[in-house]
């Protein structure tokens, strides 16, 4: 049986903030070391750069970094330290498997591993820096797990309420040749109908650099994944059939259908573990707000990071 799709992830924007907060934390730690908290805004006049003779100083750089997230990032660092101390006090042990589980929850918010790596690169992060943040997330999960209560009735309700989103729609697998003009597409289509090899033509003529070297082969897609003109044309085909010339936003295409995958409606048993994990994560997110406030109220916290005026 084909596997049904993973649960949807409404917390993806929160996960994306992890990338931003980790990057800001790294930047802030570096500059707090270089410029101790309590300094006056813009007080370090050491020149780092200049534009047409106008100096940009270390103080200017520090103030800019602080203004673009310094206060929020310091709050994140304080929260992380509270979590670390609580985990140490309660003897919470984090394994590599715990961290990898949290890492996987981030990866799943990206379509491919390549997109995940691009996000890391975009924010100037490494896997190691993300793993450090995920270790904190794993600590928090273990600290709060004893308070989590998920019943079979909760799981059944979620399944019933969200069945449509849990289904995997019908998907097709196809190859395509993309060109810039209708005339060229019609010429290629004629050659294909006269026996030309589709993969060879894709490698020779297609302007889609991501697929041409694979003979135009695309990843399986659902009807909603493509623009209407493409979906209507491809989903009307039988296996092995060629489409006509399809005009799309990015040019003209010819498609060949190679596989069709029927829609899947998963059973409750098939989704039970995933639903339990999702509901657990949601409860932990809710519990963490109260827990963190309790930790702050009982801790002695000194934050002398000077806001930018």
C-alpha positions in Angstrom: 0.0 0.0 0.0 1.2 3.5 -0.8 2.0 5.6 2.1 -0.4 8.4 2.9 1.1 11.9 3.3 2.4 13.2 6.6 0.2 15.5 8.7 0.1 19.1 7.7 2.3 21.4 9.7 0.6 24.6 10.8 3.6 25.4 13.0 5.9 25.9 10.1 6.3 29.6 10.5 7.3 29.1 14.2 9.9 26.6 12.9 11.1 29.2 10.4 11.6 31.6 13.3 14.0 29.1 14.8 16.4 29.8 11.9 16.1 33.5 12.4 16.5 33.4 16.2 19.4 31.0 16.1 21.2 33.3 13.6 20.5 36.4 15.6 21.6 34.6 18.8 25.0 33.7 17.1 25.4 37.3 16.0 24.4 38.8 19.3 26.7 36.6 21.4 29.6 37.6 19.2 28.9 41.3 19.6 28.0 41.2 23.3 31.5 39.8 23.8 33.1 42.5 21.6 30.9 45.3 23.1 29.9 44.6 26.7 26.3 45.4 27.7 25.8 48.8 29.4 27.8 50.7 26.8 26.2 53.9 25.5 24.6 53.7 22.1 27.2 54.3 19.3 30.0 54.9 21.8 32.6 52.8 20.0 33.8 55.0 17.1 36.3 52.6 15.7 35.9 52.7 11.9 34.9 49.5 10.2 33.9 50.9 6.8 33.3 54.2 5.1 31.2 55.5 2.2 32.5 58.5 0.4 34.6 59.4 3.4 31.7 58.9 5.9 32.7 56.5 8.6 30.7 53.4 9.7 31.8 52.6 13.2 31.7 49.5 15.4 29.1 51.3 17.5 26.9 51.8 14.4 27.2 48.1 13.6 26.3 47.1 17.1 23.3 49.4 17.3 22.1 48.1 13.9 22.4 44.5 15.1 20.6 45.3 18.3 17.8 47.1 16.5 17.2 44.2 14.2 16.4 41.7 16.9 18.8 42.1 19.8 16.1 42.4 22.5 14.2 39.4 21.2 17.3 37.3 20.8 18.5 38.1 24.3 15.1 37.0 25.5 15.6 33.7 23.6 19.0 33.2 25.2 17.6 33.8 28.7 14.8 31.3 28.0 17.2 28.7 26.7 19.3 29.1 29.9 16.2 28.6 32.1 15.4 25.4 30.2 19.0 24.2 30.5 19.1 24.8 34.2 15.7 23.1 34.8 16.7 20.1 32.7 20.0 19.8 34.7 18.1 20.0 38.0 15.6 17.3 37.0 18.2 15.0 35.5 16.9 15.3 32.0 19.2 13.5 29.5 19.0 14.3 25.8 20.2 11.7 23.3 21.2 12.1 19.7 17.9 10.5 18.8 16.0 13.2 20.7 17.8 15.9 18.8 17.4 14.2 15.4 13.7 13.9 16.1 13.5 17.7 16.5 15.7 18.2 13.5 13.3 16.0 11.4 10.3 18.1 12.5 12.1 21.2 11.0 13.1 19.3 7.8 9.5 18.3 7.2 8.6 21.9 6.7 10.6 21.9 3.5 9.7 20.1 0.3 13.1 18.6 -0.3 16.4 18.3 1.5 17.8 20.8 -1.0 15.3 23.4 0.1 16.3 22.7 3.8 19.9 23.2 3.0 19.1 26.4 1.1 17.3 27.8 4.1 20.3 27.1 6.3 22.6 28.8 3.8 20.2 31.8 3.5 20.4 32.4 7.2 24.1 31.8 7.4 23.6 28.7 9.6 25.2 25.3 9.9 23.6 22.0 10.9 25.6 22.1 14.1 24.1 25.5 15.2 20.6 24.3 14.4 21.2 21.0 16.3 22.2 23.1 19.4 18.9 24.9 19.2 17.0 21.6 18.7 18.7 20.2 21.8 17.0 22.9 23.8 13.7 22.1 22.2 14.2 18.4 23.1 14.9 19.4 26.7 11.7 21.4 26.9 9.7 18.5 25.4 11.0 16.1 28.0 10.5 18.6 30.8 6.8 19.0 29.9 5.9 15.5 28.7 4.7 14.4 32.1 2.0 17.1 31.9 0.8 16.1 28.4 -2.6 14.3 28.3 -3.7 12.8 25.0 -6.7 10.4 25.0 -7.9 8.0 22.2 -11.0 10.2 22.1 -8.8 13.3 21.3 -7.1 11.4 18.5 -10.4 10.2 17.1 -11.9 13.7 17.1 -8.8 15.1 15.3 -9.1 12.4 12.7 -12.8 13.0 12.1 -12.4 16.8 12.0 -9.4 16.8 9.7 -9.9 13.7 7.5 -9.9 15.7 4.3 -6.5 17.2 5.0 -5.2 13.7 6.0 -6.1 12.2 2.6 -3.5 11.9 -0.1 -5.0 13.2 -3.4 -4.6 11.4 -6.7 -1.2 12.0 -8.1 0.5 11.6 -11.5 4.0 11.2 -12.6 4.9 12.7 -16.0 7.8 14.0 -18.0 7.8 17.3 -19.9 9.6 19.3 -22.5 9.5 23.1 -22.1 10.3 25.6 -24.8 9.8 29.3 -25.4 7.5 29.3 -28.5 4.4 27.5 -29.6 5.9 26.9 -33.0 8.9 25.1 -31.6 6.6 23.0 -29.3 4.4 22.0 -32.2 7.5 20.9 -34.2 8.7 18.8 -31.3 5.3 17.3 -30.8 5.2 16.2 -34.5 8.6 14.6 -34.1 7.4 12.7 -31.0 4.3 11.5 -32.7 6.6 10.2 -35.6 8.6 8.1 -33.1 11.2 10.4 -31.6 12.4 9.4 -28.1 10.8 11.7 -25.5 13.7 11.7 -23.1 16.3 12.4 -25.8 14.2 15.3 -27.1 13.9 16.7 -23.5 17.7 16.6 -23.1 18.2 18.2 -26.5 15.4 20.9 -26.5 13.9 21.5 -23.1 14.6 24.9 -21.4 13.8 23.4 -17.9 17.4 23.0 -16.6 16.1 21.2 -13.5 14.6 18.3 -15.4 16.1 18.2 -18.9 19.1 16.0 -18.0 16.6 13.5 -16.5 14.7 13.3 -19.7 12.2 15.8 -18.5 11.1 13.6 -15.6 9.0 15.4 -12.9 8.3 14.5 -9.3 4.7 13.1 -8.8 2.2 15.9 -8.4 -1.4 16.4 -7.4 -3.9 18.4 -9.5 -3.7 21.3 -7.1 0.1 21.5 -7.4 0.2 22.9 -10.9 -1.5 25.7 -12.7 -4.9 24.8 -14.2 -3.8 24.5 -17.8 -1.1 22.0 -17.0 -3.2 19.9 -14.5 -6.2 19.7 -16.9 -4.0 18.5 -19.7 -1.9 16.0 -17.8 -4.7 14.5 -15.7 -6.8 13.8 -18.8 -4.0 11.6 -20.2 -3.7 7.8 -20.1 -0.4 6.2 -19.2 2.1 6.6 -22.1 0.0 9.3 -23.9 1.3 12.6 -25.1 -0.5 15.9 -24.4 -0.9 18.6 -27.0 1.0 21.8 -26.7 0.2 23.3 -23.3 0.5 27.0 -22.9 1.5 28.0 -19.3 2.8 31.0 -17.5 6.5 30.1 -18.2 6.2 29.0 -21.8 4.9 26.1 -23.8 5.1 22.4 -22.7 4.5 18.9 -24.0 3.7 16.2 -21.4 3.9 12.5 -21.3 2.1 10.6 -18.6 4.1 7.7 -17.1 2.3 6.8 -13.8 -0.9 7.4 -12.0 -1.3 7.0 -8.3 -4.8 6.7 -6.8 -6.0 8.9 -4.0 -5.6 7.4 -0.5 -7.9 7.7 2.5 -5.8 6.6 5.5 -7.4 4.7 8.4 -7.5 6.0 12.0 -4.9 3.3 12.9 -2.6 4.4 10.1 -2.6 8.0 11.4 -2.9 7.4 15.1 0.8 7.8 15.9 1.2 10.9 13.8 -1.9 12.5 15.3 -0.7 11.8 18.8 2.6 13.4 18.0 1.0 16.5 16.6 -1.4 16.9 19.5 1.5 16.4 21.9 3.5 19.1 20.2 0.5 21.5 20.4 0.0 20.8 24.1 3.7 21.3 24.8 3.6 24.6 22.9 0.6 25.7 25.1 2.1 24.4 28.4 5.5 26.0 27.7 4.1 29.5 27.9 2.9 29.0 31.5 5.9 27.0 32.4 8.3 29.6 31.1 6.6 32.4 33.1 6.8 30.3 36.2 10.6 29.8 35.6 11.1 33.5 35.1 9.1 34.5 38.2 11.3 32.2 40.4 14.6 33.0 38.8 17.0 35.9 39.4 17.4 37.4 36.0 19.7 40.4 35.2 19.5 41.7 31.7 21.6 44.8 31.2 21.5 44.8 27.4 21.0 48.5 26.5 18.0 49.1 24.2 18.7 51.3 21.2 17.2 54.8 21.8 
